[in-house]
Amino acid sequence: MDKQYLTQQLMQFFDQYQANINWDLYQTDIQVHMLNKGDCLLRQGERSANMFFLCSGLVRYYSVSESGKEYTQTIAKSPRLVGSTRALTLSQPALFSIEALHASTAISFPWQPFYQQMSQDLAFTQAYAMFLESIFIHKEQKEHAMVKHSATQRYLDFCRDFPELKDTLPQQQIASYIGITPIALSRIRTQLKTDQR
């Protein structure tokens, strides 16, 4: 895959938030990651100084408890920055893994040098702040849905947001993403099928 083309995708991603970014400041080399379904960009417990940009495909963030139970926290569609803020900023182990749900393409680059270069440009700083705001808004909305929406509504929202996953993602992963048990999800699916008859 052409590095220049993938780098252009990263630039276009930030440009959607703020025009006139001075990309002449950008000097960081990238690594390309061609991912098969099930491959991980980052594993829980790893340290990583790299930020990832998902050029194509989908990934999920998941964590595994001490008892071995798996929790799907986030599902992210390309194009999007993905990574562990904790690992990047605190040099701490990541609290989750990032796994490809489909064949996907990502690039990685050392975050600190990249951010130091680009923070010299106000337009980039504003674009990055707007991206972070979008993440916080999404997180608030998901937390609100967990409290206010029924399990059935949360499942319907998942089907609306990720139609390509509703029949391919394992039931346990969907259930943990919407905060219910696989048995409860099975009941919801059965009820919805009954209602459609």
C-alpha positions as CSV (number, residue, x, y, z in Angstrom):
1,M,0.0,0.0,0.0
2,D,1.3,3.4,-1.0
3,K,2.5,5.3,2.1
4,Q,1.9,8.7,0.5
5,Y,-1.7,7.8,-0.2
6,L,-2.3,6.6,3.3
7,T,-0.6,9.8,4.7
8,Q,-2.9,11.9,2.6
9,Q,-5.9,10.1,4.3
10,L,-4.5,11.1,7.7
11,M,-4.2,14.7,6.6
12,Q,-7.7,14.7,5.1
13,F,-9.0,13.3,8.4
14,F,-7.7,16.3,10.3
15,D,-8.6,18.7,7.5
16,Q,-12.3,17.9,8.0
17,Y,-12.2,19.4,11.4
18,Q,-10.1,22.5,10.5
19,A,-9.0,23.8,7.2
20,N,-5.6,25.5,6.5
21,I,-3.4,23.1,8.6
22,N,0.2,23.6,7.8
23,W,1.2,20.1,6.8
24,D,4.7,21.3,5.9
25,L,5.5,20.8,9.6
26,Y,4.8,17.1,9.3
27,Q,8.0,15.1,9.1
28,T,7.1,11.8,10.7
29,D,7.5,8.5,8.9
30,I,4.7,6.0,9.1
31,Q,4.4,2.2,9.3
32,V,1.7,0.4,7.4
33,H,-0.4,-2.4,9.0
34,M,-2.4,-4.7,6.8
35,L,-4.8,-6.5,9.2
36,N,-6.8,-9.6,8.8
37,K,-9.9,-10.2,10.9
38,G,-8.8,-10.9,14.5
39,D,-5.4,-9.2,14.2
40,C,-4.5,-6.8,17.0
41,L,-3.0,-3.3,16.6
42,L,-2.4,-3.1,20.3
43,R,-2.8,-5.7,23.1
44,Q,-3.9,-5.1,26.7
45,G,-0.9,-4.7,28.9
46,E,1.4,-3.5,26.1
47,R,3.2,-0.1,26.2
48,S,3.1,1.8,22.9
49,A,4.4,5.2,22.0
50,N,2.6,5.0,18.6
51,M,-0.7,6.5,17.5
52,F,-2.7,4.5,14.9
53,F,-4.8,5.9,12.1
54,L,-7.4,3.4,10.8
55,C,-7.5,4.0,7.0
56,S,-10.1,1.3,6.2
57,G,-12.1,-1.3,8.1
58,L,-13.4,-1.6,11.6
59,V,-11.8,-2.3,15.0
60,R,-13.1,-3.0,18.5
61,Y,-11.6,-2.0,21.8
62,Y,-11.9,-4.8,24.3
63,S,-10.6,-5.6,27.7
64,V,-10.3,-8.9,29.6
65,S,-11.0,-9.1,33.3
66,E,-8.8,-11.0,35.8
67,S,-11.4,-13.8,35.7
68,G,-11.0,-14.0,31.9
69,K,-14.3,-12.3,31.0
70,E,-14.1,-10.2,27.9
71,Y,-15.8,-6.8,27.5
72,T,-16.2,-4.9,24.2
73,Q,-15.9,-1.2,25.0
74,T,-15.9,0.6,21.7
75,I,-16.3,-0.1,18.0
76,A,-14.6,2.3,15.7
77,K,-15.0,2.7,11.9
78,S,-12.5,4.2,9.6
79,P,-11.3,6.8,9.0
80,R,-10.3,7.5,12.6
81,L,-7.5,7.8,15.0
82,V,-7.2,4.9,17.4
83,G,-4.9,4.1,20.3
84,S,-4.5,4.3,24.0
85,T,-4.2,7.8,25.4
86,R,-2.9,6.3,28.7
87,A,-0.1,4.4,26.9
88,L,0.8,7.5,24.8
89,T,0.8,10.2,27.4
90,L,1.7,8.3,30.6
91,S,3.9,5.6,29.2
92,Q,1.6,3.1,31.0
93,P,0.4,-0.3,29.7
94,A,-2.8,-0.1,27.6
95,L,-5.9,-1.2,29.5
96,F,-7.5,-2.7,26.4
97,S,-6.7,-4.4,23.1
98,I,-7.6,-3.1,19.6
99,E,-8.7,-5.9,17.3
100,A,-9.7,-5.8,13.6
101,L,-13.2,-6.9,12.9
102,H,-12.7,-7.1,9.2
103,A,-9.7,-6.9,6.9
104,S,-8.4,-3.4,7.7
105,T,-5.6,-1.1,6.9
106,A,-3.9,1.2,9.5
107,I,-0.8,3.3,9.8
108,S,1.2,4.1,12.9
109,F,3.6,6.8,13.9
110,P,5.3,8.0,17.1
111,W,2.8,10.3,18.7
112,Q,5.0,12.6,20.8
113,P,7.2,13.8,17.9
114,F,4.2,14.1,15.6
115,Y,2.2,16.1,18.2
116,Q,5.2,18.4,19.0
117,Q,5.7,19.2,15.3
118,M,2.0,19.8,14.6
119,S,1.2,21.7,17.9
120,Q,3.2,24.6,16.4
121,D,0.2,25.1,14.1
122,L,-2.9,26.6,15.7
123,A,-5.2,25.1,13.0
124,F,-3.9,21.6,13.8
125,T,-4.3,22.1,17.5
126,Q,-7.9,23.2,17.0
127,A,-8.6,20.2,14.7
128,Y,-7.2,17.8,17.3
129,A,-9.3,19.5,20.0
130,M,-12.4,19.1,17.9
131,F,-11.6,15.4,17.3
132,L,-11.3,14.9,21.1
133,E,-14.6,16.7,21.6
134,S,-16.3,14.3,19.2
135,I,-14.9,11.3,21.2
136,F,-16.2,12.8,24.5
137,I,-19.6,13.5,22.9
138,H,-19.9,9.9,21.7
139,K,-18.8,8.5,25.1
140,E,-21.5,10.7,26.8
141,Q,-24.1,9.5,24.4
142,K,-23.2,5.9,24.9
143,E,-23.2,6.3,28.7
144,H,-26.6,8.0,28.5
145,A,-28.0,5.2,26.4
146,M,-26.8,2.6,28.9
147,V,-28.8,4.4,31.7
148,K,-31.9,5.6,29.8
149,H,-32.5,3.2,26.9
150,S,-33.9,-0.3,27.2
151,A,-31.7,-3.2,26.3
152,T,-33.8,-3.7,23.2
153,Q,-33.4,-0.1,22.1
154,R,-29.6,-0.4,22.7
155,Y,-29.5,-3.5,20.4
156,L,-31.6,-1.7,17.7
157,D,-29.2,1.3,18.0
158,F,-26.2,-1.1,17.5
159,C,-27.9,-2.6,14.4
160,R,-28.5,0.9,13.0
161,D,-24.9,2.0,13.7
162,F,-23.2,-1.2,12.6
163,P,-25.4,-3.0,10.1
164,E,-22.4,-4.9,8.7
165,L,-21.7,-6.4,12.2
166,K,-25.1,-7.4,13.5
167,D,-25.0,-10.8,11.8
168,T,-21.3,-11.4,11.8
169,L,-20.0,-10.3,15.2
170,P,-20.2,-13.0,17.9
171,Q,-23.2,-12.7,20.2
172,Q,-21.0,-12.3,23.3
173,Q,-19.2,-9.3,21.8
174,I,-22.5,-7.6,20.8
175,A,-23.9,-8.3,24.2
176,S,-21.0,-6.9,26.1
177,Y,-20.9,-3.8,23.9
178,I,-24.5,-3.0,24.8
179,G,-24.2,-4.0,28.4
180,I,-26.2,-7.2,28.7
181,T,-25.6,-10.9,28.8
182,P,-25.6,-13.1,25.7
183,I,-28.7,-14.9,27.0
184,A,-30.6,-11.6,27.3
185,L,-29.5,-10.7,23.7
186,S,-30.8,-14.0,22.4
187,R,-34.1,-13.3,24.0
188,I,-34.2,-9.8,22.5
189,R,-33.4,-11.2,19.0
190,T,-36.1,-13.9,19.3
191,Q,-38.7,-11.3,20.4
192,L,-37.8,-9.0,17.5
193,K,-38.2,-11.8,15.1
194,T,-41.6,-12.7,16.6
195,D,-42.7,-9.1,16.4
196,Q,-41.8,-8.9,12.7
197,R,-44.1,-11.8,11.8
